[in-house]
Amino acid sequence: MATVKKFEDLEIWQEARRLSTAIIAISNETNLKSDFRLRSQIKASSGSVMDNIAEGFERNGNLEFRQFLSIAKGSAGESRSQLYRVFDNNYIDKDKFELLVSDYEKLSGKINNFITYLNNNEFKGTKFKQL
């Protein structure tokens, strides 16, 4: 695994950012913009994925990082569920829906794999280094 010095280096954060940007575009360019509650919910959950990855990374400890990754994974599931509501209300077409759901499923898998990696890693984080 390559050395990661900042959360922006993480592939999972980059992918979460890309998906959040796609959700924001949908919320601005479709009739979803008039469904204020659903629009707000899906924008918040998609942003929460990348934000929790970043916050966990900045905690400098694997235990807290894993907890925040778990929250990020939950937010990815929440976003995926909300995409069903977006699709069911005809705000996006089937192709866009299936692509985004698939991308969120892949992201959830990558987050889960990263949690597993951290669980099996002896390095506990920089906050636990002895001076």
N, CA, C and O atoms as a GROMACS GRO file, in nm:
protein
  524
    1MET      N    1   0.085  -0.118   0.000
    1MET     CA    2   0.000   0.000   0.000
    1MET      C    3   0.089   0.125   0.000
    1MET      O    4   0.187   0.131   0.075
    2ALA      N    5   0.057   0.220  -0.081
    2ALA     CA    6   0.135   0.344  -0.091
    2ALA      C    7   0.122   0.424   0.038
    2ALA      O    8   0.024   0.412   0.112
    3THR      N    9   0.222   0.505   0.065
    3THR     CA   10   0.218   0.590   0.183
    3THR      C   11   0.113   0.699   0.163
    3THR      O   12   0.109   0.767   0.061
    4VAL      N   13   0.029   0.712   0.263
    4VAL     CA   14  -0.077   0.812   0.260
    4VAL      C   15  -0.043   0.918   0.364
    4VAL      O   16  -0.030   0.886   0.483
    5LYS      N   17  -0.029   1.041   0.321
    5LYS     CA   18   0.008   1.149   0.413
    5LYS      C   19  -0.110   1.238   0.448
    5LYS      O   20  -0.106   1.308   0.550
    6LYS      N   21  -0.213   1.237   0.366
    6LYS     CA   22  -0.331   1.319   0.392
    6LYS      C   23  -0.454   1.246   0.339
    6LYS      O   24  -0.443   1.162   0.250
    7PHE      N   25  -0.568   1.280   0.394
    7PHE     CA   26  -0.689   1.205   0.355
    7PHE      C   27  -0.720   1.217   0.207
    7PHE      O   28  -0.782   1.128   0.149
    8GLU      N   29  -0.678   1.327   0.145
    8GLU     CA   30  -0.702   1.345   0.001
    8GLU      C   31  -0.630   1.240  -0.083
    8GLU      O   32  -0.665   1.219  -0.199
    9ASP      N   33  -0.529   1.174  -0.026
    9ASP     CA   34  -0.456   1.069  -0.097
    9ASP      C   35  -0.533   0.937  -0.101
    9ASP      O   36  -0.502   0.850  -0.182
   10LEU      N   37  -0.633   0.923  -0.016
   10LEU     CA   38  -0.707   0.798  -0.007
   10LEU      C   39  -0.802   0.780  -0.126
   10LEU      O   40  -0.882   0.868  -0.156
   11GLU      N   41  -0.791   0.666  -0.192
   11GLU     CA   42  -0.879   0.636  -0.305
   11GLU      C   43  -1.026   0.639  -0.263
   11GLU      O   44  -1.112   0.686  -0.339
   12ILE      N   45  -1.056   0.590  -0.143
   12ILE     CA   46  -1.196   0.588  -0.099
   12ILE      C   47  -1.250   0.730  -0.078
   12ILE      O   48  -1.368   0.755  -0.105
   13TRP      N   49  -1.166   0.821  -0.032
   13TRP     CA   50  -1.212   0.960  -0.017
   13TRP      C   51  -1.234   1.022  -0.155
   13TRP      O   52  -1.333   1.092  -0.177
   14GLN      N   53  -1.142   0.997  -0.248
   14GLN     CA   54  -1.156   1.051  -0.384
   14GLN      C   55  -1.284   1.002  -0.450
   14GLN      O   56  -1.354   1.078  -0.516
   15GLU      N   57  -1.314   0.873  -0.432
   15GLU     CA   58  -1.435   0.816  -0.491
   15GLU      C   59  -1.560   0.874  -0.423
   15GLU      O   60  -1.659   0.904  -0.491
   16ALA      N   61  -1.556   0.889  -0.292
   16ALA     CA   62  -1.670   0.949  -0.220
   16ALA      C   63  -1.692   1.092  -0.266
   16ALA      O   64  -1.807   1.136  -0.279
   17ARG      N   65  -1.585   1.164  -0.291
   17ARG     CA   66  -1.597   1.302  -0.341
   17ARG      C   67  -1.661   1.304  -0.479
   17ARG      O   68  -1.749   1.386  -0.507
   18ARG      N   69  -1.618   1.213  -0.566
   18ARG     CA   70  -1.674   1.206  -0.701
   18ARG      C   71  -1.824   1.178  -0.696
   18ARG      O   72  -1.902   1.239  -0.768
   19LEU      N   73  -1.863   1.085  -0.610
   19LEU     CA   74  -2.005   1.051  -0.599
   19LEU      C   75  -2.085   1.166  -0.539
   19LEU      O   76  -2.197   1.192  -0.582
   20SER      N   77  -2.030   1.234  -0.440
   20SER     CA   78  -2.098   1.348  -0.381
   20SER      C   79  -2.119   1.458  -0.486
   20SER      O   80  -2.225   1.520  -0.491
   21THR      N   81  -2.019   1.480  -0.568
   21THR     CA   82  -2.030   1.580  -0.675
   21THR      C   83  -2.138   1.540  -0.775
   21THR      O   84  -2.212   1.626  -0.824
   22ALA      N   85  -2.148   1.411  -0.806
   22ALA     CA   86  -2.252   1.363  -0.897
   22ALA      C   87  -2.391   1.384  -0.838
   22ALA      O   88  -2.485   1.422  -0.908
   23ILE      N   89  -2.405   1.359  -0.708
   23ILE     CA   90  -2.534   1.378  -0.640
   23ILE      C   91  -2.572   1.526  -0.641
   23ILE      O   92  -2.687   1.561  -0.666
   24ILE      N   93  -2.476   1.613  -0.614
   24ILE     CA   94  -2.504   1.757  -0.615
   24ILE      C   95  -2.548   1.801  -0.754
   24ILE      O   96  -2.641   1.880  -0.767
   25ALA      N   97  -2.483   1.749  -0.858
   25ALA     CA   98  -2.523   1.783  -0.995
   25ALA      C   99  -2.666   1.739  -1.022
   25ALA      O  100  -2.745   1.815  -1.080
   26ILE      N  101  -2.701   1.618  -0.981
   26ILE     CA  102  -2.839   1.570  -1.000
   26ILE      C  103  -2.937   1.659  -0.925
   26ILE      O  104  -3.044   1.691  -0.977
   27SER      N  105  -2.900   1.698  -0.805
   27SER     CA  106  -2.992   1.780  -0.725
   27SER      C  107  -3.010   1.920  -0.782
   27SER      O  108  -3.112   1.985  -0.756
   28ASN      N  109  -2.915   1.966  -0.860
   28ASN     CA  110  -2.924   2.099  -0.920
   28ASN      C  111  -2.983   2.098  -1.062
   28ASN      O  112  -3.037   2.198  -1.108
   29GLU      N  113  -2.972   1.983  -1.131
   29GLU     CA  114  -3.006   1.979  -1.273
   29GLU      C  115  -3.136   1.904  -1.304
   29GLU      O  116  -3.179   1.901  -1.420
   30THR      N  117  -3.198   1.845  -1.204
   30THR     CA  118  -3.322   1.769  -1.227
   30THR      C  119  -3.434   1.826  -1.141
   30THR      O  120  -3.413   1.922  -1.066
   31ASN      N  121  -3.551   1.767  -1.152
   31ASN     CA  122  -3.664   1.810  -1.070
   31ASN      C  123  -3.646   1.778  -0.922
   31ASN      O  124  -3.728   1.818  -0.839
   32LEU      N  125  -3.539   1.707  -0.888
   32LEU     CA  126  -3.508   1.684  -0.747
   32LEU      C  127  -3.489   1.817  -0.675
   32LEU      O  128  -3.511   1.826  -0.554
   33LYS      N  129  -3.449   1.919  -0.748
   33LYS     CA  130  -3.426   2.050  -0.685
   33LYS      C  131  -3.552   2.105  -0.620
   33LYS      O  132  -3.543   2.190  -0.531
   34SER      N  133  -3.670   2.058  -0.661
   34SER     CA  134  -3.794   2.106  -0.598
   34SER      C  135  -3.842   2.016  -0.484
   34SER      O  136  -3.937   2.051  -0.414
   35ASP      N  137  -3.777   1.901  -0.466
   35ASP     CA  138  -3.809   1.811  -0.355
   35ASP      C  139  -3.708   1.840  -0.244
   35ASP      O  140  -3.608   1.769  -0.228
   36PHE      N  141  -3.736   1.944  -0.169
   36PHE     CA  142  -3.636   1.999  -0.076
   36PHE      C  143  -3.590   1.898   0.029
   36PHE      O  144  -3.471   1.893   0.060
   37ARG      N  145  -3.680   1.819   0.082
   37ARG     CA  146  -3.643   1.724   0.187
   37ARG      C  147  -3.550   1.615   0.133
   37ARG      O  148  -3.442   1.592   0.188
   38LEU      N  149  -3.592   1.548   0.027
   38LEU     CA  150  -3.509   1.441  -0.030
   38LEU      C  151  -3.377   1.497  -0.082
   38LEU      O  152  -3.272   1.436  -0.064
   39ARG      N  153  -3.383   1.613  -0.144
   39ARG     CA  154  -3.260   1.677  -0.195
   39ARG      C  155  -3.162   1.701  -0.081
   39ARG      O  156  -3.044   1.671  -0.093
   40SER      N  157  -3.212   1.756   0.028
   40SER     CA  158  -3.127   1.783   0.144
   40SER      C  159  -3.070   1.654   0.203
   40SER      O  160  -2.953   1.648   0.239
   41GLN      N  161  -3.154   1.552   0.213
   41GLN     CA  162  -3.111   1.426   0.272
   41GLN      C  163  -3.001   1.359   0.191
   41GLN      O  164  -2.900   1.315   0.247
   42ILE      N  165  -3.018   1.351   0.060
   42ILE     CA  166  -2.920   1.279  -0.020
   42ILE      C  167  -2.790   1.360  -0.033
   42ILE      O  168  -2.682   1.302  -0.040
   43LYS      N  169  -2.800   1.491  -0.037
   43LYS     CA  170  -2.678   1.572  -0.039
   43LYS      C  171  -2.602   1.556   0.092
   43LYS      O  172  -2.479   1.547   0.092
   44ALA      N  173  -2.674   1.551   0.204
   44ALA     CA  174  -2.609   1.536   0.334
   44ALA      C  175  -2.544   1.398   0.348
   44ALA      O  176  -2.430   1.388   0.394
   45SER      N  177  -2.615   1.293   0.310
   45SER     CA  178  -2.558   1.159   0.326
   45SER      C  179  -2.440   1.136   0.233
   45SER      O  180  -2.342   1.073   0.272
   46SER      N  181  -2.447   1.187   0.110
   46SER     CA  182  -2.334   1.168   0.018
   46SER      C  183  -2.212   1.247   0.066
   46SER      O  184  -2.100   1.199   0.053
   47GLY      N  185  -2.234   1.365   0.120
   47GLY     CA  186  -2.123   1.442   0.176
   47GLY      C  187  -2.067   1.380   0.302
   47GLY      O  188  -1.948   1.390   0.329
   48SER      N  189  -2.153   1.315   0.378
   48SER     CA  190  -2.111   1.250   0.502
   48SER      C  191  -2.010   1.139   0.477
   48SER      O  192  -1.923   1.114   0.561
   49VAL      N  193  -2.020   1.072   0.365
   49VAL     CA  194  -1.925   0.964   0.334
   49VAL      C  195  -1.784   1.021   0.330
   49VAL      O  196  -1.695   0.972   0.400
   50MET      N  197  -1.762   1.123   0.249
   50MET     CA  198  -1.627   1.179   0.237
   50MET      C  199  -1.584   1.250   0.365
   50MET      O  200  -1.466   1.245   0.402
   51ASP      N  201  -1.678   1.316   0.432
   51ASP     CA  202  -1.644   1.389   0.554
   51ASP      C  203  -1.601   1.296   0.667
   51ASP      O  204  -1.508   1.328   0.741
   52ASN      N  205  -1.667   1.182   0.681
   52ASN     CA  206  -1.630   1.089   0.787
   52ASN      C  207  -1.498   1.019   0.758
   52ASN      O  208  -1.422   0.989   0.851
   53ILE      N  209  -1.469   0.993   0.632
   53ILE     CA  210  -1.337   0.939   0.597
   53ILE      C  211  -1.229   1.040   0.636
   53ILE      O  212  -1.128   1.003   0.696
   54ALA      N  213  -1.251   1.166   0.603
   54ALA     CA  214  -1.154   1.272   0.636
   54ALA      C  215  -1.139   1.288   0.787
   54ALA      O  216  -1.028   1.294   0.838
   55GLU      N  217  -1.251   1.295   0.858
   55GLU     CA  218  -1.244   1.316   1.002
   55GLU      C  219  -1.174   1.200   1.072
   55GLU      O  220  -1.092   1.221   1.161
   56GLY      N  221  -1.206   1.078   1.032
   56GLY     CA  222  -1.141   0.963   1.092
   56GLY      C  223  -0.991   0.962   1.068
   56GLY      O  224  -0.913   0.931   1.158
   57PHE      N  225  -0.951   0.996   0.946
   57PHE     CA  226  -0.809   1.002   0.914
   57PHE      C  227  -0.738   1.103   1.001
   57PHE      O  228  -0.628   1.077   1.050
   58GLU      N  229  -0.798   1.217   1.021
   58GLU     CA  230  -0.736   1.326   1.098
   58GLU      C  231  -0.728   1.296   1.247
   58GLU      O  232  -0.661   1.369   1.320
   59ARG      N  233  -0.795   1.192   1.294
   59ARG     CA  234  -0.788   1.155   1.436
   59ARG      C  235  -0.655   1.089   1.471
   59ARG      O  236  -0.621   1.080   1.589
   60ASN      N  237  -0.580   1.045   1.372
   60ASN     CA  238  -0.446   0.988   1.390
   60ASN      C  239  -0.442   0.860   1.473
   60ASN      O  240  -0.339   0.830   1.534
   61GLY      N  241  -0.549   0.786   1.476
   61GLY     CA  242  -0.549   0.658   1.545
   61GLY      C  243  -0.638   0.559   1.473
   61GLY      O  244  -0.747   0.593   1.430
   62ASN      N  245  -0.591   0.435   1.459
   62ASN     CA  246  -0.666   0.335   1.383
   62ASN      C  247  -0.802   0.304   1.443
   62ASN      O  248  -0.898   0.284   1.369
   63LEU      N  249  -0.813   0.300   1.575
   63LEU     CA  250  -0.941   0.266   1.637
   63LEU      C  251  -1.048   0.367   1.600
   63LEU      O  252  -1.158   0.330   1.557
   64GLU      N  253  -1.017   0.495   1.616
   64GLU     CA  254  -1.114   0.599   1.579
   64GLU      C  255  -1.136   0.602   1.427
   64GLU      O  256  -1.248   0.623   1.381
   65PHE      N  257  -1.029   0.583   1.352
   65PHE     CA  258  -1.042   0.584   1.206
   65PHE      C  259  -1.139   0.475   1.161
   65PHE      O  260  -1.224   0.499   1.076
   66ARG      N  261  -1.124   0.355   1.218
   66ARG     CA  262  -1.216   0.246   1.182
   66ARG      C  263  -1.360   0.282   1.215
   66ARG      O  264  -1.451   0.251   1.138
   67GLN      N  265  -1.381   0.346   1.329
   67GLN     CA  266  -1.517   0.386   1.367
   67GLN      C  267  -1.575   0.484   1.264
   67GLN      O  268  -1.689   0.470   1.222
   68PHE      N  269  -1.496   0.582   1.225
   68PHE     CA  270  -1.544   0.680   1.127
   68PHE      C  271  -1.562   0.617   0.988
   68PHE      O  272  -1.652   0.656   0.914
   69LEU      N  273  -1.478   0.519   0.955
   69LEU     CA  274  -1.498   0.447   0.829
   69LEU      C  275  -1.629   0.369   0.831
   69LEU      O  276  -1.699   0.360   0.730
   70SER      N  277  -1.661   0.314   0.946
   70SER     CA  278  -1.788   0.243   0.960
   70SER      C  279  -1.906   0.338   0.941
   70SER      O  280  -2.005   0.303   0.876
   71ILE      N  281  -1.895   0.457   0.996
   71ILE     CA  282  -2.000   0.558   0.977
   71ILE      C  283  -2.009   0.597   0.829
   71ILE      O  284  -2.118   0.611   0.774
   72ALA      N  285  -1.893   0.614   0.766
   72ALA     CA  286  -1.890   0.649   0.622
   72ALA      C  287  -1.957   0.540   0.540
   72ALA      O  288  -2.032   0.569   0.446
   73LYS      N  289  -1.931   0.414   0.574
   73LYS     CA  290  -1.993   0.302   0.503
   73LYS      C  291  -2.144   0.305   0.522
   73LYS      O  292  -2.220   0.280   0.427
   74GLY      N  293  -2.189   0.337   0.643
   74GLY     CA  294  -2.332   0.350   0.668
   74GLY      C  295  -2.394   0.462   0.586
   74GLY      O  296  -2.504   0.448   0.533
   75SER      N  297  -2.323   0.573   0.575
   75SER     CA  298  -2.372   0.686   0.495
   75SER      C  299  -2.377   0.650   0.346
   75SER      O  300  -2.465   0.698   0.274
   76ALA      N  301  -2.285   0.566   0.301
   76ALA     CA  302  -2.290   0.520   0.162
   76ALA      C  303  -2.416   0.436   0.139
   76ALA      O  304  -2.481   0.447   0.036
   77GLY      N  305  -2.449   0.352   0.236
   77GLY     CA  306  -2.572   0.275   0.227
   77GLY      C  307  -2.695   0.363   0.230
   77GLY      O  308  -2.792   0.340   0.157
   78GLU      N  309  -2.691   0.466   0.314
   78GLU     CA  310  -2.802   0.562   0.320
   78GLU      C  311  -2.818   0.633   0.186
   78GLU      O  312  -2.930   0.650   0.138
   79SER      N  313  -2.709   0.674   0.126
   79SER     CA  314  -2.715   0.740  -0.005
   79SER      C  315  -2.772   0.645  -0.110
   79SER      O  316  -2.852   0.686  -0.195
   80ARG      N  317  -2.730   0.520  -0.104
   80ARG     CA  318  -2.780   0.420  -0.200
   80ARG      C  319  -2.931   0.404  -0.184
   80ARG      O  320  -3.004   0.397  -0.283
   81SER      N  321  -2.978   0.397  -0.060
   81SER     CA  322  -3.122   0.384  -0.035
   81SER      C  323  -3.198   0.505  -0.087
   81SER      O  324  -3.304   0.492  -0.146
   82GLN      N  325  -3.142   0.623  -0.064
   82GLN     CA  326  -3.207   0.745  -0.111
   82GLN      C  327  -3.211   0.753  -0.263
   82GLN      O  328  -3.302   0.812  -0.320
   83LEU      N  329  -3.112   0.693  -0.328
   83LEU     CA  330  -3.115   0.688  -0.475
   83LEU      C  331  -3.237   0.611  -0.525
   83LEU      O  332  -3.291   0.643  -0.631
   84TYR      N  333  -3.281   0.512  -0.450
   84TYR     CA  334  -3.405   0.441  -0.489
   84TYR      C  335  -3.523   0.537  -0.487
   84TYR      O  336  -3.608   0.533  -0.576
   85ARG      N  337  -3.529   0.623  -0.387
   85ARG     CA  338  -3.637   0.721  -0.380
   85ARG      C  339  -3.626   0.822  -0.493
   85ARG      O  340  -3.727   0.862  -0.551
   86VAL      N  341  -3.504   0.863  -0.524
   86VAL     CA  342  -3.482   0.956  -0.636
   86VAL      C  343  -3.530   0.891  -0.766
   86VAL      O  344  -3.598   0.955  -0.847
   87PHE      N  345  -3.494   0.765  -0.786
   87PHE     CA  346  -3.536   0.693  -0.907
   87PHE      C  347  -3.687   0.670  -0.908
   87PHE      O  348  -3.753   0.691  -1.010
   88ASP      N  349  -3.742   0.626  -0.794
   88ASP     CA  350  -3.886   0.597  -0.787
   88ASP      C  351  -3.972   0.720  -0.813
   88ASP      O  352  -4.087   0.708  -0.856
   89ASN      N  353  -3.916   0.837  -0.787
   89ASN     CA  354  -3.988   0.962  -0.813
   89ASN      C  355  -3.955   1.021  -0.950
   89ASN      O  356  -3.989   1.135  -0.981
   90ASN      N  357  -3.886   0.941  -1.032
   90ASN     CA  358  -3.854   0.978  -1.171
   90ASN      C  359  -3.765   1.102  -1.183
   90ASN      O  360  -3.777   1.178  -1.280
   91TYR      N  361  -3.676   1.122  -1.086
   91TYR     CA  362  -3.582   1.233  -1.096
   91TYR      C  363  -3.460   1.196  -1.179
   91TYR      O  364  -3.394   1.284  -1.235
   92ILE      N  365  -3.429   1.066  -1.189
   92ILE     CA  366  -3.319   1.018  -1.273
   92ILE      C  367  -3.366   0.897  -1.351
   92ILE      O  368  -3.461   0.829  -1.312
   93ASP      N  369  -3.298   0.870  -1.463
   93ASP     CA  370  -3.334   0.754  -1.544
   93ASP      C  371  -3.268   0.627  -1.489
   93ASP      O  372  -3.182   0.633  -1.401
   94LYS      N  373  -3.311   0.516  -1.542
   94LYS     CA  374  -3.265   0.386  -1.493
   94LYS      C  375  -3.114   0.368  -1.508
   94LYS      O  376  -3.050   0.315  -1.417
   95ASP      N  377  -3.058   0.411  -1.620
   95ASP     CA  378  -2.914   0.395  -1.641
   95ASP      C  379  -2.833   0.471  -1.536
   95ASP      O  380  -2.737   0.418  -1.481
   96LYS      N  381  -2.871   0.595  -1.510
   96LYS     CA  382  -2.801   0.677  -1.411
   96LYS      C  383  -2.816   0.615  -1.272
   96LYS      O  384  -2.720   0.607  -1.195
   97PHE      N  385  -2.938   0.572  -1.241
   97PHE     CA  386  -2.966   0.507  -1.113
   97PHE      C  387  -2.877   0.384  -1.093
   97PHE      O  388  -2.811   0.371  -0.990
   98GLU      N  389  -2.876   0.295  -1.191
   98GLU     CA  390  -2.799   0.172  -1.179
   98GLU      C  391  -2.650   0.198  -1.167
   98GLU      O  392  -2.580   0.130  -1.092
   99LEU      N  393  -2.600   0.297  -1.240
   99LEU     CA  394  -2.459   0.332  -1.233
   99LEU      C  395  -2.423   0.383  -1.094
   99LEU      O  396  -2.323   0.339  -1.036
  100LEU      N  397  -2.503   0.474  -1.040
  100LEU     CA  398  -2.473   0.530  -0.908
  100LEU      C  399  -2.486   0.427  -0.797
  100LEU      O  400  -2.404   0.423  -0.706
  101VAL      N  401  -2.589   0.344  -0.804
  101VAL     CA  402  -2.605   0.238  -0.704
  101VAL      C  403  -2.485   0.144  -0.708
  101VAL      O  404  -2.431   0.106  -0.604
  102SER      N  405  -2.443   0.106  -0.828
  102SER     CA  406  -2.327   0.019  -0.844
  102SER      C  407  -2.201   0.085  -0.788
  102SER      O  408  -2.121   0.020  -0.720
  103ASP      N  409  -2.182   0.213  -0.817
  103ASP     CA  410  -2.065   0.285  -0.766
  103ASP      C  411  -2.065   0.292  -0.614
  103ASP      O  412  -1.960   0.278  -0.551
  104TYR      N  413  -2.182   0.314  -0.554
  104TYR     CA  414  -2.190   0.316  -0.407
  104TYR      C  415  -2.165   0.178  -0.348
  104TYR      O  416  -2.103   0.166  -0.242
  105GLU      N  417  -2.212   0.072  -0.414
  105GLU     CA  418  -2.184  -0.064  -0.367
  105GLU      C  419  -2.034  -0.091  -0.370
  105GLU      O  420  -1.979  -0.148  -0.276
  106LYS      N  421  -1.969  -0.051  -0.478
  106LYS     CA  422  -1.823  -0.070  -0.489
  106LYS      C  423  -1.750   0.009  -0.382
  106LYS      O  424  -1.656  -0.041  -0.320
  107LEU      N  425  -1.794   0.133  -0.359
  107LEU     CA  426  -1.730   0.215  -0.256
  107LEU      C  427  -1.748   0.151  -0.119
  107LEU      O  428  -1.653   0.147  -0.040
  108SER      N  429  -1.866   0.101  -0.088
  108SER     CA  430  -1.888   0.034   0.040
  108SER      C  431  -1.794  -0.085   0.056
  108SER      O  432  -1.739  -0.108   0.164
  109GLY      N  433  -1.774  -0.160  -0.051
  109GLY     CA  434  -1.681  -0.273  -0.047
  109GLY      C  435  -1.538  -0.229  -0.022
  109GLY      O  436  -1.466  -0.293   0.054
  110LYS      N  437  -1.498  -0.121  -0.086
  110LYS     CA  438  -1.362  -0.068  -0.066
  110LYS      C  439  -1.343  -0.018   0.077
  110LYS      O  440  -1.238  -0.039   0.138
  111ILE      N  441  -1.444   0.048   0.130
  111ILE     CA  442  -1.435   0.096   0.269
  111ILE      C  443  -1.424  -0.025   0.362
  111ILE      O  444  -1.343  -0.024   0.455
  112ASN      N  445  -1.505  -0.127   0.338
  112ASN     CA  446  -1.500  -0.248   0.420
  112ASN      C  447  -1.363  -0.314   0.413
  112ASN      O  448  -1.310  -0.359   0.514
  113ASN      N  449  -1.306  -0.322   0.293
  113ASN     CA  450  -1.172  -0.380   0.277
  113ASN      C  451  -1.068  -0.298   0.352
  113ASN      O  452  -0.974  -0.355   0.409
  114PHE      N  453  -1.082  -0.167   0.353
  114PHE     CA  454  -0.987  -0.082   0.424
  114PHE      C  455  -1.001  -0.102   0.575
  114PHE      O  456  -0.901  -0.103   0.647
  115ILE      N  457  -1.124  -0.116   0.624
  115ILE     CA  458  -1.146  -0.145   0.766
  115ILE      C  459  -1.077  -0.277   0.802
  115ILE      O  460  -1.011  -0.286   0.906
  116THR      N  461  -1.092  -0.378   0.718
  116THR     CA  462  -1.028  -0.508   0.742
  116THR      C  463  -0.877  -0.492   0.745
  116THR      O  464  -0.810  -0.550   0.831
  117TYR      N  465  -0.823  -0.416   0.653
  117TYR     CA  466  -0.678  -0.389   0.650
  117TYR      C  467  -0.634  -0.326   0.782
  117TYR      O  468  -0.534  -0.367   0.840
  118LEU      N  469  -0.707  -0.225   0.828
  118LEU     CA  470  -0.670  -0.158   0.953
  118LEU      C  471  -0.683  -0.252   1.073
  118LEU      O  472  -0.603  -0.245   1.167
  119ASN      N  473  -0.783  -0.339   1.070
  119ASN     CA  474  -0.800  -0.436   1.179
  119ASN      C  475  -0.681  -0.530   1.189
  119ASN      O  476  -0.646  -0.574   1.299
  120ASN      N  477  -0.619  -0.561   1.077
  120ASN     CA  478  -0.508  -0.656   1.073
  120ASN      C  479  -0.371  -0.589   1.078
  120ASN      O  480  -0.269  -0.658   1.071
  121ASN      N  481  -0.367  -0.458   1.091
  121ASN     CA  482  -0.243  -0.383   1.091
  121ASN      C  483  -0.200  -0.353   1.234
  121ASN      O  484  -0.283  -0.312   1.316
  122GLU      N  485  -0.074  -0.375   1.265
  122GLU     CA  486  -0.024  -0.351   1.400
  122GLU      C  487  -0.002  -0.203   1.430
  122GLU      O  488   0.002  -0.164   1.546
  123PHE      N  489   0.013  -0.121   1.327
  123PHE     CA  490   0.034   0.022   1.348
  123PHE      C  491  -0.094   0.084   1.402
  123PHE      O  492  -0.200   0.072   1.340
  124LYS      N  493  -0.086   0.150   1.516
  124LYS     CA  494  -0.205   0.203   1.580
  124LYS      C  495  -0.234   0.349   1.546
  124LYS      O  496  -0.344   0.398   1.571
  125GLY      N  497  -0.136   0.418   1.488
  125GLY     CA  498  -0.156   0.558   1.451
  125GLY      C  499  -0.053   0.647   1.515
  125GLY      O  500   0.011   0.609   1.614
  126THR      N  501  -0.036   0.767   1.459
  126THR     CA  502   0.070   0.856   1.507
  126THR      C  503   0.045   0.907   1.648
  126THR      O  504   0.140   0.941   1.717
  127LYS      N  505  -0.078   0.914   1.692
  127LYS     CA  506  -0.104   0.963   1.827
  127LYS      C  507  -0.054   0.866   1.933
  127LYS      O  508  -0.045   0.902   2.051
  128PHE      N  509  -0.022   0.742   1.894
  128PHE     CA  510   0.024   0.642   1.989
  128PHE      C  511   0.175   0.621   1.983
  128PHE      O  512   0.227   0.534   2.053
  129LYS      N  513   0.246   0.699   1.902
  129LYS     CA  514   0.391   0.687   1.896
  129LYS      C  515   0.451   0.732   2.028
  129LYS      O  516   0.407   0.830   2.089
  130GLN      N  517   0.553   0.660   2.073
  130GLN     CA  518   0.622   0.699   2.195
  130GLN      C  519   0.723   0.807   2.162
  130GLN      O  520   0.791   0.802   2.060
  131LEU      N  521   0.731   0.904   2.249
  131LEU     CA  522   0.825   1.015   2.228
  131LEU      C  523   0.962   0.980   2.278
  131LEU      O  524   1.054   1.061   2.268
   0.00000   0.00000   0.00000
